[in-house]
Every structure is written in structure tokens, then in C-alpha cells.
Amino acid sequence: MSDLELYDKQESVIGLFHQGLNATEISREIGLARKDVNAVIAAWREAAREDTHMRDIARDALNKMVDHYDKLIKKYYELLSDLDEQIKENGILSHQFAAQKNSALKAIAELEAKRVDSLQKAGMLDAHELGDELAKMEEDKQMVFDILRHDLCDVCRPKVMRKIGEASGRVEVVVVHE
């Protein structure tokens, strides 16, 4: 195989790889052995790691993703604040407000978990920072449970706690005073 043919094959492999095909699919598509496809992909990844421009692009994309998560989390906290104000104005916590508050709190926890996961996969969090992030997430989770345990009406509380128990696999004890 000439150098030109080799470069064409490599370009085809990387093009198909960027389209989301795996090594087996690429191998079938262009007629190159799977081990050769894996070698081309590994070489490309190594070259991309060594390329400062590629690292800068990846770092920029990661920073944009983190900023986006931060903005979404901030919006959900604003929503929680608005809901708390509406609850204070009305004097009661309706089923609708409870459901909205519960959804917002779950969304915050999910976004924070996704943000931490993305940063960890990118190698941006070392063990110490990861521990701090996990501790903060655990505090936030405890805050959410405390809000749900104490601020929900007696009708909503058992339903919400049962759903949380189903989702988490833990039994949440609910005491209802009549």
C-alpha cells in the first residue's frame, strides 16, 4: 500500500470515527483490519493530546459546558426562591408548588452530578477536589430532603417520600400527625 493510499485510509477512519462509528463498523466500511483501525484511532488520539490547539479547543468547550451548567443551576435556584415567595404569599404549600419545588431540587442535583462527572472524565478534578464536590453535593441532597420532610403538607409528604424511596432504594420514614 502506497503512502497516499495509507493516508486516505487514515483520513477515512478518522472521518468515520468522528461520525460516531466504532472500530468494527469502520473496519467493515473501508475494508481495513479492525486492529489497524484501532491503531489509527489510537495514533490520532495521541496526536490530538499532544496538539496544544486541540487541547485549547477541548478546554474551551469544557469551560463553556461548566458555565452552561452553572447558569442552569442558578436559574433553578431562582425558581426555588420564586416558589418560596409564592408559598409565603399564599400561606400554604399546594400540591402544584410542592411538585415544582421537588422537580427543581432534583434538577439541581442532577445538573451538579453531571457537571462533576464531566469534569472528572476530563481529568479536571483531582481526588481532593472531587471529595469536596461530593461533600457539597451530599450537603445539598440533605438540604433537599430536609425541605421535603419539613415543608411539604401532610397530604404531599407521604407521596413524595414514597417516590424518593422508590428512586433511591431507601425507605423514607414519614410521620403524619393527625
C-alpha positions, 0 to 999 in steps of 0.5 A: 500500500502506497503512502497516499493510499495509507493516508486516505485510509487514515483520513477515512477512519478518522472521518468515520470515527468522528461520525460516531462509528466504532472500530468494527463498523469502520473496519467493515466500511473501508475494508481495513483490519479492525486492529489497524483501525484501532491503531489509527484511532489510537495514533490520532488520539495521541496526536490530538493530546499532544496538539496544544490547539486541540487541547485549547479547543477541548478546554474551551468547550469544557469551560463553556459546558461548566458555565452552561451548567452553572447558569442552569443551576442558578436559574433553578435556584431562582425558581426555588426562591420564586416558589418560596415567595409564592408559598409565603404569599399564599400561606400554604404549600399546594400540591402544584408548588410542592411538585415544582419545588421537588422537580427543581431540587432534583434538577439541581442535583442532577445538573451538579452530578453531571457537571462533576462527572464531566469534569472528572472524565476530563481529568479536571478534578483531582481526588481532593477536589472531587471529595469536596464536590461530593461533600457539597453535593451530599450537603445539598441532597440533605438540604433537599430532603430536609425541605421535603420532610419539613415543608411539604403538607401532610397530604404531599409528604407521604407521596413524595417520600414514597417516590424518593424511596422508590428512586433511591432504594431507601425507605423514607420514614414519614410521620403524619400527625393527625 
